[in-house]
Amino acid sequence: MSPIKKLQKKIKVDFKNEKILLQAITHKSFDTIYNYENLEFLGDRVLGLVVSKKLYELYPNEKVGSLDKKLASLVNKNKCLEVGNSLNLKEFVITSNSKSNKNIIENKIISDCCEAIIGAIYLDKGFEVSKNFILKLWKNLINDAETTFVDPKTQLQEYSLKIFKKLPIYKLVSNTGPRHKPNFKVGVKLKNGTYTFAIGSSKKNAEQSAASELLKKLSKNELAR
């Protein structure tokens, strides 16, 4: 069985034009023109529309801010990676080095391909099929979104604004390591406080980790009172 036939069996969608699906799993390192980037752009919008409509139906009385947070927690790159891994997309992605070493395919590529496949399904089979595909794969994730997750950085911001009427202060301490595997160290503090530090693979991740650590300290201080 060819890889494309095997992938169609895996995602349970039969394509009329298999070239669209082939494009959806082709990285620009393999083909600078015929690759998944435009399909990823389209798939991201289809995914957002389908999940937005589902959340609107599930939570008709929810405030917009809460719906926004639920949506953001469901259509981000991490969730697309999770879905992509459930489909074992790593085995199908075509890159310049895919034949020599599958293990070096980055998580971002898996996530992007997941969105590109949604875009390909939309073009080849229409909205209804792409909607059913998304809702089936995102079903458990949508159910888990019943309790809105608020990331540490947002929690700390809300706390700081409430108590001090000022935003938390972040500073980048260092950026070390090789270019393909950087190591960021970031500090964060509240008004008149001291810095709490954390590290991460990106500045954004480091800021989230630092905010999380500071929240833990604040929680302990509250309990100690």
C-alpha positions in Angstrom: 0.0 0.0 0.0 1.4 3.4 -1.0 2.0 6.0 1.8 -0.8 8.2 0.5 -3.3 5.3 0.5 -2.1 4.4 4.0 -2.6 8.0 5.2 -6.1 8.1 3.8 -6.9 4.9 5.6 -5.5 6.4 8.8 -7.5 9.6 8.6 -10.6 7.8 7.2 -11.0 10.2 4.3 -10.8 9.1 0.6 -9.5 11.9 -1.6 -10.7 12.5 -5.1 -7.4 14.4 -5.8 -4.6 12.6 -3.9 -2.2 15.3 -5.0 -3.8 17.8 -2.5 -3.1 15.3 0.3 0.4 14.8 -0.9 1.0 18.6 -0.8 -0.4 18.7 2.7 2.4 16.5 4.0 5.2 18.0 2.0 7.6 20.4 3.8 9.2 23.4 2.0 12.6 21.8 2.6 11.6 19.1 0.1 9.7 21.4 -2.4 9.9 25.2 -2.1 6.8 25.6 -4.3 4.5 22.5 -3.9 4.4 22.3 -0.1 1.9 22.5 2.7 2.2 26.2 3.8 -0.9 27.6 2.0 -3.0 24.6 3.0 -1.9 25.1 6.6 -3.1 28.7 6.3 -6.5 27.5 5.1 -6.7 24.6 7.5 -6.1 26.9 10.5 -9.1 29.0 9.5 -11.3 26.0 8.9 -10.3 24.6 12.3 -11.0 27.9 14.0 -14.4 28.2 12.4 -15.5 24.6 13.3 -14.3 24.8 16.9 -15.8 28.3 17.4 -19.2 27.1 16.2 -19.0 24.1 18.4 -18.2 26.2 21.5 -21.0 28.6 20.6 -23.4 25.7 20.5 -22.1 24.1 23.7 -21.9 27.3 25.8 -24.7 29.6 24.5 -24.6 31.7 27.8 -20.9 31.9 28.1 -19.2 35.3 28.0 -17.1 36.1 24.9 -13.9 36.4 27.0 -14.4 32.9 28.3 -15.2 31.5 24.8 -12.0 33.2 23.5 -9.9 31.4 26.1 -11.5 28.1 25.4 -10.9 28.6 21.7 -7.3 29.6 22.2 -6.7 26.5 24.3 -8.1 24.2 21.6 -6.7 25.5 18.3 -3.1 26.2 19.3 0.0 24.5 17.9 0.3 22.2 20.9 -3.2 20.8 20.4 -2.6 20.4 16.7 0.6 18.5 17.6 -1.3 16.3 19.9 -3.8 15.4 17.2 -1.0 15.0 14.6 0.8 12.6 16.9 -2.5 10.6 17.4 -2.5 10.2 13.6 1.2 9.3 13.5 1.8 12.0 11.0 5.6 11.8 11.6 5.6 8.6 9.5 4.1 10.4 6.5 5.7 13.9 6.5 8.0 14.5 3.5 11.1 16.6 4.2 14.5 16.8 2.6 15.8 14.4 5.3 12.7 12.3 5.9 14.2 9.2 4.3 17.4 9.4 6.3 16.1 10.2 9.8 12.4 10.5 10.8 13.4 11.4 14.4 14.6 14.9 13.4 11.2 16.1 12.2 10.2 19.0 14.4 7.0 19.2 16.4 6.1 22.4 14.6 6.1 20.5 11.3 3.7 17.8 12.7 1.4 20.6 14.0 1.5 22.5 10.7 0.8 19.3 8.7 -2.2 18.6 10.8 -3.7 22.0 9.9 -2.6 21.5 6.2 -4.5 18.1 6.1 -7.6 19.9 7.4 -7.2 22.5 4.6 -6.7 19.7 2.0 -9.9 17.8 3.2 -11.8 21.1 3.0 -10.7 21.7 -0.6 -11.2 18.1 -1.8 -14.3 17.0 0.2 -16.0 20.2 1.3 -16.9 21.8 4.7 -19.1 19.0 6.1 -16.5 16.3 5.8 -13.7 18.6 7.2 -16.1 19.6 10.0 -16.8 15.9 10.9 -13.0 15.2 10.7 -12.2 18.0 13.1 -15.0 17.2 15.6 -14.1 13.6 15.8 -10.4 14.3 16.5 -11.0 17.2 18.8 -14.0 15.6 20.7 -12.1 14.8 23.9 -10.2 18.1 23.8 -13.4 20.0 23.5 -14.9 18.1 26.3 -11.9 18.8 28.5 -12.3 22.5 27.7 -15.3 22.7 29.9 -13.1 24.1 32.6 -11.3 27.1 31.0 -7.6 26.9 31.4 -5.9 30.2 32.1 -2.1 30.1 31.5 0.2 31.2 34.3 1.3 34.5 32.6 -2.4 35.6 32.3 -3.1 34.6 35.9 -0.1 36.6 37.1 -1.2 39.6 35.0 -4.7 39.5 36.4 -3.4 39.2 40.0 -0.9 42.1 39.5 -3.5 44.4 38.0 -6.0 43.6 40.8 -3.5 44.2 43.6 -1.1 46.8 42.3 -2.9 48.2 39.2 0.3 47.5 37.3 1.5 44.8 34.9 4.2 42.3 36.0 7.8 43.2 35.0 9.7 40.7 32.9 13.3 40.8 31.9 15.4 38.6 29.7 18.5 37.5 31.6 20.3 35.4 29.0 19.9 33.5 25.7 22.4 30.7 25.5 22.8 27.4 23.7 23.0 26.6 20.0 20.7 28.2 17.5 18.6 25.0 17.0 18.3 24.5 20.7 18.3 27.8 22.6 18.0 28.2 26.3 16.3 31.4 27.6 16.5 32.6 31.2 13.8 35.1 32.2 12.9 36.9 35.4 9.6 38.3 36.5 8.5 40.4 39.5 5.6 42.4 40.8 5.7 46.0 42.0 8.3 46.4 44.8 9.0 42.6 44.6 12.1 40.6 43.8 12.7 38.6 40.6 11.7 35.0 40.2 13.7 33.2 37.5 13.0 30.3 35.1 14.4 28.9 31.9 12.7 27.7 28.7 13.3 26.7 25.1 11.9 30.1 24.0 11.4 33.4 25.6 7.6 32.8 25.7 8.0 29.4 27.4 10.5 30.9 29.9 8.1 33.7 30.8 5.3 31.2 31.4 7.6 29.1 33.6 8.7 32.2 35.5 5.1 33.3 36.0 4.2 29.8 37.2 7.0 29.8 39.8 6.0 33.3 41.1 2.4 32.2 41.4 3.5 29.2 43.5 5.4 31.6 45.8 2.5 33.9 46.1 0.2 30.9 46.9 2.6 29.7 49.6 2.7 33.2 51.1 -1.1 33.4 51.2 -1.3 30.0 52.9 1.4 31.1 55.5 -0.7 34.0 56.6 
